[in-house]
Amino acid sequence: MNEKEKRMMLAQSMRDNFWVFLHRVFLMVSGGDVFRPNWHHEAMAWKLSQVASGDVRRSLMTLPPRQL
């Protein structure tokens, strides 16, 4: 598999799976910090995937600053 195909697969994965998107974005913006997933990350990803699929029409999440 060449680099272009790998990038296309990653882009598709990020569109289809919020958890993959979250992890990738964290790596881009974290400045070298380590991503330490926790239950609330999974809960947010699950709820946002429901919103994206249309199963849930409204959702509200609040987080303190810098808590992802």
PDB file as gemmi writes it, atoms N, CA and C in Angstrom:
CRYST1    1.000    1.000    1.000  90.00  90.00  90.00 P 1                      
ATOM      1  N   MET A   1       0.854  -1.169   0.000  1.00  0.00           N  
ATOM      2  CA  MET A   1       0.000   0.000   0.000  1.00  0.00           C  
ATOM      3  C   MET A   1       0.906   1.240   0.000  1.00  0.00           C  
ATOM      4  N   ASN A   2       0.640   2.158  -0.913  1.00  0.00           N  
ATOM      5  CA  ASN A   2       1.480   3.356  -0.991  1.00  0.00           C  
ATOM      6  C   ASN A   2       0.967   4.439  -0.039  1.00  0.00           C  
ATOM      7  N   GLU A   3       1.724   5.521   0.072  1.00  0.00           N  
ATOM      8  CA  GLU A   3       1.408   6.597   1.022  1.00  0.00           C  
ATOM      9  C   GLU A   3       0.068   7.273   0.723  1.00  0.00           C  
ATOM     10  N   LYS A   4      -0.232   7.446  -0.548  1.00  0.00           N  
ATOM     11  CA  LYS A   4      -1.497   8.097  -0.904  1.00  0.00           C  
ATOM     12  C   LYS A   4      -2.682   7.245  -0.445  1.00  0.00           C  
ATOM     13  N   GLU A   5      -2.604   5.942  -0.642  1.00  0.00           N  
ATOM     14  CA  GLU A   5      -3.673   5.049  -0.204  1.00  0.00           C  
ATOM     15  C   GLU A   5      -3.812   5.054   1.314  1.00  0.00           C  
ATOM     16  N   LYS A   6      -2.672   5.100   2.019  1.00  0.00           N  
ATOM     17  CA  LYS A   6      -2.708   5.151   3.485  1.00  0.00           C  
ATOM     18  C   LYS A   6      -3.384   6.429   3.969  1.00  0.00           C  
ATOM     19  N   ARG A   7      -3.041   7.558   3.353  1.00  0.00           N  
ATOM     20  CA  ARG A   7      -3.667   8.826   3.737  1.00  0.00           C  
ATOM     21  C   ARG A   7      -5.163   8.814   3.463  1.00  0.00           C  
ATOM     22  N   MET A   8      -5.552   8.222   2.349  1.00  0.00           N  
ATOM     23  CA  MET A   8      -6.973   8.141   2.010  1.00  0.00           C  
ATOM     24  C   MET A   8      -7.724   7.254   3.003  1.00  0.00           C  
ATOM     25  N   MET A   9      -7.108   6.149   3.420  1.00  0.00           N  
ATOM     26  CA  MET A   9      -7.737   5.267   4.404  1.00  0.00           C  
ATOM     27  C   MET A   9      -7.868   5.960   5.755  1.00  0.00           C  
ATOM     28  N   LEU A  10      -6.839   6.700   6.157  1.00  0.00           N  
ATOM     29  CA  LEU A  10      -6.899   7.434   7.418  1.00  0.00           C  
ATOM     30  C   LEU A  10      -7.986   8.496   7.367  1.00  0.00           C  
ATOM     31  N   ALA A  11      -8.069   9.221   6.260  1.00  0.00           N  
ATOM     32  CA  ALA A  11      -9.099  10.255   6.117  1.00  0.00           C  
ATOM     33  C   ALA A  11     -10.494   9.637   6.189  1.00  0.00           C  
ATOM     34  N   GLN A  12     -10.697   8.499   5.550  1.00  0.00           N  
ATOM     35  CA  GLN A  12     -11.991   7.824   5.606  1.00  0.00           C  
ATOM     36  C   GLN A  12     -12.295   7.350   7.026  1.00  0.00           C  
ATOM     37  N   SER A  13     -11.295   6.817   7.699  1.00  0.00           N  
ATOM     38  CA  SER A  13     -11.488   6.366   9.080  1.00  0.00           C  
ATOM     39  C   SER A  13     -11.867   7.522   9.987  1.00  0.00           C  
ATOM     40  N   MET A  14     -11.243   8.675   9.785  1.00  0.00           N  
ATOM     41  CA  MET A  14     -11.557   9.837  10.616  1.00  0.00           C  
ATOM     42  C   MET A  14     -12.967  10.342  10.344  1.00  0.00           C  
ATOM     43  N   ARG A  15     -13.447  10.213   9.112  1.00  0.00           N  
ATOM     44  CA  ARG A  15     -14.827  10.614   8.802  1.00  0.00           C  
ATOM     45  C   ARG A  15     -15.840   9.655   9.414  1.00  0.00           C  
ATOM     46  N   ASP A  16     -15.499   8.381   9.473  1.00  0.00           N  
ATOM     47  CA  ASP A  16     -16.436   7.363   9.935  1.00  0.00           C  
ATOM     48  C   ASP A  16     -16.404   7.114  11.442  1.00  0.00           C  
ATOM     49  N   ASN A  17     -15.294   7.428  12.092  1.00  0.00           N  
ATOM     50  CA  ASN A  17     -15.112   7.060  13.490  1.00  0.00           C  
ATOM     51  C   ASN A  17     -14.578   8.257  14.266  1.00  0.00           C  
ATOM     52  N   PHE A  18     -15.418   8.820  15.137  1.00  0.00           N  
ATOM     53  CA  PHE A  18     -14.999  10.005  15.883  1.00  0.00           C  
ATOM     54  C   PHE A  18     -13.814   9.717  16.791  1.00  0.00           C  
ATOM     55  N   TRP A  19     -13.726   8.504  17.320  1.00  0.00           N  
ATOM     56  CA  TRP A  19     -12.609   8.156  18.205  1.00  0.00           C  
ATOM     57  C   TRP A  19     -11.280   8.276  17.461  1.00  0.00           C  
ATOM     58  N   VAL A  20     -11.215   7.805  16.227  1.00  0.00           N  
ATOM     59  CA  VAL A  20      -9.999   7.925  15.405  1.00  0.00           C  
ATOM     60  C   VAL A  20      -9.707   9.402  15.150  1.00  0.00           C  
ATOM     61  N   PHE A  21     -10.742  10.178  14.835  1.00  0.00           N  
ATOM     62  CA  PHE A  21     -10.580  11.609  14.601  1.00  0.00           C  
ATOM     63  C   PHE A  21     -10.037  12.316  15.847  1.00  0.00           C  
ATOM     64  N   LEU A  22     -10.619  12.007  17.008  1.00  0.00           N  
ATOM     65  CA  LEU A  22     -10.194  12.631  18.256  1.00  0.00           C  
ATOM     66  C   LEU A  22      -8.720  12.359  18.543  1.00  0.00           C  
ATOM     67  N   HIS A  23      -8.312  11.122  18.396  1.00  0.00           N  
ATOM     68  CA  HIS A  23      -6.926  10.757  18.662  1.00  0.00           C  
ATOM     69  C   HIS A  23      -5.980  11.459  17.693  1.00  0.00           C  
ATOM     70  N   ARG A  24      -6.323  11.493  16.428  1.00  0.00           N  
ATOM     71  CA  ARG A  24      -5.471  12.124  15.415  1.00  0.00           C  
ATOM     72  C   ARG A  24      -5.348  13.634  15.651  1.00  0.00           C  
ATOM     73  N   VAL A  25      -6.459  14.289  15.955  1.00  0.00           N  
ATOM     74  CA  VAL A  25      -6.427  15.732  16.208  1.00  0.00           C  
ATOM     75  C   VAL A  25      -5.597  16.030  17.440  1.00  0.00           C  
ATOM     76  N   PHE A  26      -5.750  15.218  18.489  1.00  0.00           N  
ATOM     77  CA  PHE A  26      -4.950  15.430  19.692  1.00  0.00           C  
ATOM     78  C   PHE A  26      -3.461  15.383  19.361  1.00  0.00           C  
ATOM     79  N   LEU A  27      -3.053  14.412  18.565  1.00  0.00           N  
ATOM     80  CA  LEU A  27      -1.642  14.308  18.193  1.00  0.00           C  
ATOM     81  C   LEU A  27      -1.164  15.543  17.435  1.00  0.00           C  
ATOM     82  N   MET A  28      -2.055  16.141  16.646  1.00  0.00           N  
ATOM     83  CA  MET A  28      -1.675  17.325  15.867  1.00  0.00           C  
ATOM     84  C   MET A  28      -1.543  18.579  16.719  1.00  0.00           C  
ATOM     85  N   VAL A  29      -2.395  18.725  17.718  1.00  0.00           N  
ATOM     86  CA  VAL A  29      -2.446  19.986  18.462  1.00  0.00           C  
ATOM     87  C   VAL A  29      -1.844  19.912  19.864  1.00  0.00           C  
ATOM     88  N   SER A  30      -1.410  18.752  20.299  1.00  0.00           N  
ATOM     89  CA  SER A  30      -1.010  18.573  21.694  1.00  0.00           C  
ATOM     90  C   SER A  30       0.373  19.112  22.029  1.00  0.00           C  
ATOM     91  N   GLY A  31       1.194  19.337  21.043  1.00  0.00           N  
ATOM     92  CA  GLY A  31       2.542  19.811  21.340  1.00  0.00           C  
ATOM     93  C   GLY A  31       3.405  18.752  21.997  1.00  0.00           C  
ATOM     94  N   GLY A  32       3.181  17.489  21.672  1.00  0.00           N  
ATOM     95  CA  GLY A  32       4.012  16.414  22.197  1.00  0.00           C  
ATOM     96  C   GLY A  32       3.473  15.742  23.441  1.00  0.00           C  
ATOM     97  N   ASP A  33       2.323  16.189  23.968  1.00  0.00           N  
ATOM     98  CA  ASP A  33       1.726  15.525  25.125  1.00  0.00           C  
ATOM     99  C   ASP A  33       1.247  14.129  24.740  1.00  0.00           C  
ATOM    100  N   VAL A  34       1.121  13.271  25.739  1.00  0.00           N  
ATOM    101  CA  VAL A  34       0.652  11.906  25.516  1.00  0.00           C  
ATOM    102  C   VAL A  34      -0.860  11.875  25.669  1.00  0.00           C  
ATOM    103  N   PHE A  35      -1.527  11.225  24.723  1.00  0.00           N  
ATOM    104  CA  PHE A  35      -2.981  11.070  24.795  1.00  0.00           C  
ATOM    105  C   PHE A  35      -3.285   9.943  25.774  1.00  0.00           C  
ATOM    106  N   ARG A  36      -3.980  10.281  26.858  1.00  0.00           N  
ATOM    107  CA  ARG A  36      -4.367   9.303  27.867  1.00  0.00           C  
ATOM    108  C   ARG A  36      -5.896   9.192  27.859  1.00  0.00           C  
ATOM    109  N   PRO A  37      -6.427   8.272  27.067  1.00  0.00           N  
ATOM    110  CA  PRO A  37      -7.876   8.171  26.949  1.00  0.00           C  
ATOM    111  C   PRO A  37      -8.525   7.793  28.275  1.00  0.00           C  
ATOM    112  N   ASN A  38      -9.734   8.282  28.456  1.00  0.00           N  
ATOM    113  CA  ASN A  38     -10.491   8.013  29.668  1.00  0.00           C  
ATOM    114  C   ASN A  38     -11.932   7.729  29.266  1.00  0.00           C  
ATOM    115  N   TRP A  39     -12.751   7.321  30.222  1.00  0.00           N  
ATOM    116  CA  TRP A  39     -14.124   6.930  29.919  1.00  0.00           C  
ATOM    117  C   TRP A  39     -14.923   8.064  29.278  1.00  0.00           C  
ATOM    118  N   HIS A  40     -14.645   9.311  29.676  1.00  0.00           N  
ATOM    119  CA  HIS A  40     -15.445  10.408  29.132  1.00  0.00           C  
ATOM    120  C   HIS A  40     -15.137  10.659  27.659  1.00  0.00           C  
ATOM    121  N   HIS A  41     -13.930  10.342  27.203  1.00  0.00           N  
ATOM    122  CA  HIS A  41     -13.618  10.455  25.778  1.00  0.00           C  
ATOM    123  C   HIS A  41     -14.464   9.458  24.980  1.00  0.00           C  
ATOM    124  N   GLU A  42     -14.548   8.234  25.489  1.00  0.00           N  
ATOM    125  CA  GLU A  42     -15.343   7.214  24.809  1.00  0.00           C  
ATOM    126  C   GLU A  42     -16.823   7.576  24.820  1.00  0.00           C  
ATOM    127  N   ALA A  43     -17.304   8.126  25.940  1.00  0.00           N  
ATOM    128  CA  ALA A  43     -18.705   8.519  26.029  1.00  0.00           C  
ATOM    129  C   ALA A  43     -19.018   9.637  25.042  1.00  0.00           C  
ATOM    130  N   MET A  44     -18.131  10.615  24.920  1.00  0.00           N  
ATOM    131  CA  MET A  44     -18.335  11.704  23.962  1.00  0.00           C  
ATOM    132  C   MET A  44     -18.318  11.179  22.538  1.00  0.00           C  
ATOM    133  N   ALA A  45     -17.371  10.294  22.229  1.00  0.00           N  
ATOM    134  CA  ALA A  45     -17.285   9.728  20.880  1.00  0.00           C  
ATOM    135  C   ALA A  45     -18.553   8.945  20.542  1.00  0.00           C  
ATOM    136  N   TRP A  46     -19.054   8.166  21.498  1.00  0.00           N  
ATOM    137  CA  TRP A  46     -20.266   7.382  21.281  1.00  0.00           C  
ATOM    138  C   TRP A  46     -21.465   8.293  21.019  1.00  0.00           C  
ATOM    139  N   LYS A  47     -21.616   9.325  21.849  1.00  0.00           N  
ATOM    140  CA  LYS A  47     -22.765  10.225  21.685  1.00  0.00           C  
ATOM    141  C   LYS A  47     -22.664  10.995  20.372  1.00  0.00           C  
ATOM    142  N   LEU A  48     -21.483  11.468  20.028  1.00  0.00           N  
ATOM    143  CA  LEU A  48     -21.326  12.215  18.779  1.00  0.00           C  
ATOM    144  C   LEU A  48     -21.533  11.324  17.558  1.00  0.00           C  
ATOM    145  N   SER A  49     -21.198  10.057  17.668  1.00  0.00           N  
ATOM    146  CA  SER A  49     -21.466   9.153  16.546  1.00  0.00           C  
ATOM    147  C   SER A  49     -22.966   8.942  16.386  1.00  0.00           C  
ATOM    148  N   GLN A  50     -23.711   8.941  17.494  1.00  0.00           N  
ATOM    149  CA  GLN A  50     -25.167   8.849  17.408  1.00  0.00           C  
ATOM    150  C   GLN A  50     -25.755  10.090  16.744  1.00  0.00           C  
ATOM    151  N   VAL A  51     -25.205  11.251  17.062  1.00  0.00           N  
ATOM    152  CA  VAL A  51     -25.668  12.493  16.439  1.00  0.00           C  
ATOM    153  C   VAL A  51     -25.371  12.458  14.938  1.00  0.00           C  
ATOM    154  N   ALA A  52     -24.164  12.032  14.588  1.00  0.00           N  
ATOM    155  CA  ALA A  52     -23.772  11.987  13.178  1.00  0.00           C  
ATOM    156  C   ALA A  52     -24.637  11.020  12.375  1.00  0.00           C  
ATOM    157  N   SER A  53     -25.034   9.917  12.991  1.00  0.00           N  
ATOM    158  CA  SER A  53     -25.844   8.935  12.270  1.00  0.00           C  
ATOM    159  C   SER A  53     -27.322   9.324  12.212  1.00  0.00           C  
ATOM    160  N   GLY A  54     -27.712  10.318  13.010  1.00  0.00           N  
ATOM    161  CA  GLY A  54     -29.100  10.759  13.014  1.00  0.00           C  
ATOM    162  C   GLY A  54     -29.957  10.075  14.061  1.00  0.00           C  
ATOM    163  N   ASP A  55     -29.387   9.159  14.837  1.00  0.00           N  
ATOM    164  CA  ASP A  55     -30.143   8.486  15.896  1.00  0.00           C  
ATOM    165  C   ASP A  55     -30.524   9.453  17.013  1.00  0.00           C  
ATOM    166  N   VAL A  56     -29.684  10.438  17.260  1.00  0.00           N  
ATOM    167  CA  VAL A  56     -29.939  11.471  18.263  1.00  0.00           C  
ATOM    168  C   VAL A  56     -29.960  12.812  17.535  1.00  0.00           C  
ATOM    169  N   ARG A  57     -31.004  13.592  17.762  1.00  0.00           N  
ATOM    170  CA  ARG A  57     -31.125  14.864  17.045  1.00  0.00           C  
ATOM    171  C   ARG A  57     -30.519  16.028  17.808  1.00  0.00           C  
ATOM    172  N   ARG A  58     -30.425  15.924  19.130  1.00  0.00           N  
ATOM    173  CA  ARG A  58     -29.899  17.023  19.924  1.00  0.00           C  
ATOM    174  C   ARG A  58     -29.024  16.469  21.039  1.00  0.00           C  
ATOM    175  N   SER A  59     -27.955  17.177  21.329  1.00  0.00           N  
ATOM    176  CA  SER A  59     -27.082  16.777  22.418  1.00  0.00           C  
ATOM    177  C   SER A  59     -26.312  18.002  22.885  1.00  0.00           C  
ATOM    178  N   LEU A  60     -26.007  18.025  24.150  1.00  0.00           N  
ATOM    179  CA  LEU A  60     -25.251  19.131  24.720  1.00  0.00           C  
ATOM    180  C   LEU A  60     -24.169  18.563  25.619  1.00  0.00           C  
ATOM    181  N   MET A  61     -22.936  18.999  25.414  1.00  0.00           N  
ATOM    182  CA  MET A  61     -21.818  18.576  26.253  1.00  0.00           C  
ATOM    183  C   MET A  61     -21.105  19.817  26.753  1.00  0.00           C  
ATOM    184  N   THR A  62     -20.783  19.817  28.024  1.00  0.00           N  
ATOM    185  CA  THR A  62     -19.997  20.914  28.573  1.00  0.00           C  
ATOM    186  C   THR A  62     -18.774  20.332  29.262  1.00  0.00           C  
ATOM    187  N   LEU A  63     -17.648  20.981  29.050  1.00  0.00           N  
ATOM    188  CA  LEU A  63     -16.397  20.545  29.660  1.00  0.00           C  
ATOM    189  C   LEU A  63     -15.631  21.774  30.134  1.00  0.00           C  
ATOM    190  N   PRO A  64     -14.907  21.636  31.228  1.00  0.00           N  
ATOM    191  CA  PRO A  64     -14.038  22.742  31.637  1.00  0.00           C  
ATOM    192  C   PRO A  64     -12.941  22.965  30.588  1.00  0.00           C  
ATOM    193  N   PRO A  65     -12.371  24.151  30.538  1.00  0.00           N  
ATOM    194  CA  PRO A  65     -11.285  24.400  29.588  1.00  0.00           C  
ATOM    195  C   PRO A  65     -10.141  23.407  29.762  1.00  0.00           C  
ATOM    196  N   ARG A  66      -9.568  23.021  28.651  1.00  0.00           N  
ATOM    197  CA  ARG A  66      -8.404  22.136  28.570  1.00  0.00           C  
ATOM    198  C   ARG A  66      -8.662  20.728  29.094  1.00  0.00           C  
ATOM    199  N   GLN A  67      -9.904  20.282  29.089  1.00  0.00           N  
ATOM    200  CA  GLN A  67     -10.232  18.941  29.567  1.00  0.00           C  
ATOM    201  C   GLN A  67     -10.619  17.993  28.445  1.00  0.00           C  
ATOM    202  N   LEU A  68     -10.596  18.464  27.205  1.00  0.00           N  
ATOM    203  CA  LEU A  68     -10.947  17.658  26.034  1.00  0.00           C  
ATOM    204  C   LEU A  68     -12.168  16.828  26.316  1.00  0.00           C  
TER     205      LEU A  68                                                      
END                                                                             
